[in-house]
Amino acid sequence: MSRLTLLFIALPALLGLAICTSFGLGVDEAHYMLYARHLDLSYFDHPPLVGWTHALFNAVLGESLFSARLPAILIGLFSNWQLFLFLRRLGFSEERSRWATLASGLCFQFFVLFVFLLPDTLCLLLFWPLLAVTSSLVEKPTVKKWLLLGLVLGLLGLAKYTALFFLVPVAIALIKRQGLSFLRGPGFYLGVVLAGLLILPVIIWNQEHGWISFLYQMGHVAGGGDGWQGFLKSWALQFVLYSPFLWPFAFVGLWHLWRRSSVHAEFALWTALTFGLFFLWSSWREVVLPHWPALFYLLTISVGLAKTLETRARAWALTMIALTGVFVLLLVVTLVSGVAYRIPGALREVAGWDEAMHLAGEKLTGPKDRIAVLNWTYASRALYYGPEVEKRVVVLDDRFDQFDVWNPESIEGLDLWILQFSYDEKDLTGIVKCQSLSEKERSPVMIRGFEMFQVILQKCVTASKPSGS
């Protein structure tokens, strides 16, 4: 492996390190960092591994933006290395493999996943050992390999509920090459037991909480659906965030994987198809967030690029890679230089929360005073950036979620300081009923000499829910 290849593999991680402390935590990041503060067997919307990972890094490095983002950056470095090796096993040259790997690492959605630690980031990490152990197992099964398979599948079960779909490519690989003969040995059963023991914390937590995680996940699948509107919005988001320059290569890669017969290619194909088809179907039920089908695009875009680099369209592929790189480099420069803060609305969701919570915390003078936010997305930042008032933060929406588990307090009879922002100011009618509601107090939030937005505080005396809500 040449030095140039090593640079191509490491470059996305180096760029991630450059920007990792340039802006505050996003919605999901803050949510999972709160998991780490409230260690538990599991949580409402996701299994616990993302919170456990944060807790480990926080224990070693202290709680900070750097410790929050370092796990994802390291996972990105590992994943890029494994992706390069995967492409080499498929028979692509070192030069083509490194270009395809670099492009995948700079693809905006993967760049984000390898800076922000999400459950999907952990799935991208664990896919590679799953591929390796399954490929080895079908060639020469041993009890040790079955136990390794159980270990990886169990960890995936602790990472995300949709990890269940990894059973499809594993089963296809095993049955195609071994039939059902693996059922006759002890290894398969020992692997199942180990995987079951690893996901036991999730089962115990859900049994104690009325199986709320499973009911919530089934609600996603069995929802009413958005039809064509949700379908088109889902694909539009994927087209943009996986880069208009790279998105078409996904279908080239899918076709090439379909035509290959090696264990690695077939496992990648069925992984991509399983996740791709499930989220294609899901997009009729609700808008699919672009990071959910990440594995489909990781495998297909990289293979599609590597294959195209072998053809007469090589110049076109290199141009698309270059355009992707220019976009990410511009993003990094604007963040590191602070220019991004001068772009109206650019960083408003990830800036100013420490000051906003300081302003709101100063209002808590009486025993019935609480800080109220309108939904869970604001609650994640409010609780994270206001740890000293965490037990005095309430959420006004009607959605049952993790915040109701942490703080089941009713708003009835409380005095609420309702926290809003100038970029998302709502009419409170129908959200909360107040005996009296004060005038709005507006305070500008300044960052690097630029007003990002205004914090809006209103006191709602003797709050209650409107009738019918």
N, C-alpha and C positions, 0 to 999 in steps of 0.2 A: 504494500500500500504506500503510494508516494506521499510526499509532504503536501502536494497540492490537493490530493484527495482528503487528507486529514483536515486541511483548511476548509475545504468545501463542507465537510461533515460538521465541523465545529463552528462555522461562521454564524448560523442562526442562533446558536447558544450564546456566542459572544455578543451579538446584537441584543439579545434578550437581557444579558447582564448589564449592558449599557443603559437600558431604559427602565430597569426593574424598580428603581426608586424614584422615578420621575413623576409619578402620579399616584393618587390614593387607590384604595381597594374598590373594586367593582362590586356589583350586587351579589353575585354568586361567591366571589372571593371572601367577602365579609361574612357571608352566611357560613361558609365552611371553616373559616377561622373561629367563628363562634362555636362550632362543633368542638374545636380543640380546647376551648375554655370550659365546655360542658361535656366532658368525656362521658360517653354512655355506650351501651351495647349496640344501639342503632339510633336512627333518627326518622322523622316523619317521611321525608321525601327521598332520602338516599340511605344506603347502607353506610357503615361508619368508617371505612378505610381512609377516606379523604380527610376526615377529622383526626384520625389517629396519626396519619402522616404529618399533618400540620403540627400536632402536639409534640411529636418526636423532634422535629426541626426547631420548634420554639423552645423546647427544653434545652437543646444544645446551644442555640444561637441567640435566644431571647426573642420576644415577639416584636417583629418589625416588618416593613415592606420587603426587605431582603430575605428574611426567613420565610415569609409567605410565598415568595416567588421562586426561591432557589430550587425546591423540589421539582417544579414543572420544568425549569431550565435544564436540570440534570437529566430528567426523563427525556426531554427533547434531544439532548446530546446522545443518549443511549439509543433512542429510537432511530435517529438518523444513521447511526453506525450500523444498527441491525438492518435497516432498510437497504443500505449500500450492500451489505453482505447477501441479503436476499436477492437483490438484482443480479449480483455476480453468480449466485447459484442458478439463476434462470438462464445463464449463458451470456449476459451482456458484458461488454468490455469494461475495464476500469474507468475509462474516460466517459463512456455513456452513462454508466452507473452513478458516477459522482455528479454529473450534470443533473440527472434526474433526482438524485438525493438532495442536492442544493435547492432545486426548484420546489420540491415538496416542503423543505424546511422554511423557505421564504414565502410559500403560499400563505396568505393572510390568516386563514382559519387555523392552520397548523401552528403558525407563529404565535397566535393568541393562546392556543391550547398548551404551548410549550413555554408560556410565561405565566399564565393563570392556571393554578392547579384545580382542575375539575375532575369529577369522577370519570369523565371520558378520557382525560389525560392518563389516568391509572390504567384504563382499558388498553390504551395504545402502548403503554409500558408492558403489560402482561401478555399482550398478543404474541410477542416475540418468543418468550419461553414456551407458550402454548404451542406455537408452530413447531418449535424445535423438538419438544418432547413428544408431540403427536407423530411427527415425521419419523423420529427414532423408534417409537413404539410399534408402528405398523411394520417396520422392517424386521425388528427383533424384540418381541415383547418380553419383559422381565417384571418381576414384582416391584423392583425399585422404580422402574419407569412408570408403572401404574400409580405408585404412590406420588411420584413427581407430578403426574397428570392431575391427580386428586388435589394436590397442594395448589397448583396453578388455578384450577377451576374454583376451588374454595376461595382463594384470594380474589378472583374475579367476582365471585358472588358477594364478597364484602365490599366491592368497588361500586357496582351498579346493577340494578335489577335486570336490565336488558342483556347482561352478561349470560343470561340463560340461553341466548341464541348461539353462543359459542358451541353448545352441545351439537348443533347441526353439522358444522364442518368436521368436528371430531368424530361423530357417529358415521358420517359418510366415508371418511378416510379409513376408519377401522373396518366397517362392514364390506367396503369394496375390496379390501386386500386380505381380510381374514374371515369374511363371513361372520357367523355368530360363534366361532370357535372360542373367542376370548371369554365367553360366558362359562366355559368349563373350568377355568383356572381360578385360583384365589386372588390373583392380582387385581382383576376388575372390581371385585367386591371390597377389597381393602382400599382401593382408590375412592370408591363411592363413600365408604365410611369416613375416610379422612376429609373429603370434600364436605360431607354432611356435618362433621364436627366443627369445621372452620366456619360454616355459616350459622352455626347454632346461636351465636349472640343475636343475630337478626331475628331468628325464630322466637327466642325467649322475649326479646323486647316487644315484638309485635303481639305475642300472646298476652303480655302484660298491658298492652295499650289497645286492645280490641282489634288487632290486625289492621290498623289504620293505614300502614304503608301499602299493604297489598290492595286494600280497597281504593286507595288513591291512584295507584298504578293502573288498576283495572278500569278506573274512571277515565284515564287517558285513552285507553284502547277502545272502550265502549261508549265514548262520548257521542254527542249528537252529530257532530261533524260539520265542517265548513264547506264541503263539496268542492266545486271548481275554484272558488275563491281561495280556500286554504291550500289546495293543491298548487295553484299557480304562485301564490305567495311563498310557499315553501321552496319551490324550485327557483324562484327569482332570488331568494336569499342565498341559496346555495351557489347559484351562478355568480353572484357578486362576491361572496366571502371566500369561495374557493378560487377566486380570480377568474374574470372573463378570459384571461390569457391562457389559463391552464385547464379550465373546466372541460373543454371539448376532448382533451386527451384521456379523460376518464373512460370514454366509450371505446377509444382505441385500445386502452389497457385491458378493458373487460373482454374484448374480442380476442386479444392475444392470449390472455389467461385461459380462455375457453378452449383454445387450440393446443395448449400445452398439456402434457400428460404426466409430468413429474409430480411427486407427492407435494412439494412445496407450492407448485403452481396450482394444483387442484385444491389444496387447503385454502390458499389465498382466494381462489375463485369462489368457493362456496362460502367463505367468510364474507366476501364482498357482496355476493348475491343475497345471502341471508339478511344482512343488515340493510342493504340497499332496497330489497323488495319489501321488507317490513316497514321501513320508514316511507317508502313510496305509497304503500297502502295506508299508513298512518296519516299521511298528509291529507287524506280525504276526511279524516276524523277531526283533526286539529292542525294548526300550523306547526310544522316540524322545525324545531330550532336547528340551525345549520350545523352545530357541533355534534348532534346526535348521530348522523350517518358518517362520522369522520373516518371510520375504518374502510368504508366503501371507497372513499376518495383517496385515502392514503395509499392503498394498494393499486388502484386503477390508474390514477394520475401518474404515479411514478413509473409504472410499467409502460403506460402509453407514451410517455416522454422518451423513455429508453428505447422503445421500439421505433418511434418516429425518427430518432437520431440515427438510426441505421438506414434510413431511406433517403430519397431525393428531397424530402421535406425537412431535412436536417437544419437548413438555414432558418426556416420558419420556426421550428421548435426552439432553436437558440435565441431567436428574437423574442419569442414569448417568455422564455426564461429571463432574459435581460429586462424586459418590461416589468415582470413581477419583482425582480430584484430592485429596480429603480424605485418602485412604489414603496417597498419596505424601507429602503435606505432613506427616502424622503420622510417617511413616518418617524424613523429613529432620530433623524437630525432635528425635526421640529419638536420632538419631545425633549431631547437632551438640551437643546438650546433654549427651550422655554417658549419658542414661537407659537407652539400649539395653544398656549394659554391666551394668546391674542386673537385666536380664531373664535368668533362668537359661537357659543354652544358646544365647542369641540370637546372640552373636558369637564363639563359641568357635573356629570354624574360621578366623577371620580376625584372631585376637588372640593375643599371647603367644609367637609363634614366635621372635622375637629372643632372648627370655629362655630359652626351651627349648633353643635351639641353643647359647647361652652355657653353660648347665649341662652339656649333653652334651659340648661341646668341652673343658671342663675335665677330662674323664675320659680324654682321649687322651694317655696318658703313655708308652706303649710303642710300638715300631715295628709291632707286629701289631694294635694297637687300631684299631677302626673304630666308627663310629656306624651302627646298623642301624635302618631303619624298615620297616614291614610292607608297604607298597604304594606305588605311584607317586604317589598323591594326597598322601601325606605327604612323599615324596621331593621334590616340586616346592618345597614350603616349606622343607624341610631344606636343600636345596642353595642356595636363594636367600638364606635368612637366615643361612646358615653358610658364606659364601664362603671363609673362611680354612681350612675343613676339607673343602672340597667334594670333593677327591679321596679323602677318607676316609669317605665316606658310601656305604653299600650298601643295596640293596633286597632284601627277603627273599621277595617273591612270585615266582611262576613265570612271570609274564607278561613276554614279551620286548617292550621298548619303547625309547624314546629314552634312558632312563637306562642301559640296557645298551650303547648305542652310545657314550655319554660315558664310562662306567666299566665295562668288561667283566670286572673283577676277580671271581674266584670267592671265596666265603666260606670255602672249605675251609682249616682250620688257623688261621683268624683268631680274635682275641679281640674279641667284639662287645659294645658297649654298646647294648643294645636300648632304643630310645626309644618309649614309649607315653604315652597320655593317659588320665586317669581317665574321660573320657566315652566312650572307645572301647577299653577294655582287653580284650585277647585272650588266650586260652590258647595258649601257645607250642608245645604238643604238636602235632606234625605240621607245624609251620612251620620249626623249626630244631632241630638236635640238638646238645647241649652236653656236653662232658666234665664241666663243673660250671657251675651257674647260681646266681648270688648272690641274696641277698634283695633285694626291691624297695626302691629308694630313692625316696621321694616328696617332691616339692618344690612348694609352692603357687605359682601364677602370679597375682600381684596386679595389677590394672589399675584405676586411679582408686579405690583403697581397697577393691575388691571382688575376692574370689577367683573367678577365671574357671574354673579347673580345676587339677588337679595333674599335674605332669610325673613320669613313672615311668621310672626307669632300672634296668636289670639287666645284670650282666656275664655273658656267655656265653663261657666259656673253651674254646678249640679248637673252633670251630663247624664244623658240616657239615650237609648236607641230609639229612633223614630218608630212609631207604631207600624207594624207590617214588615220591618226589616229583620 
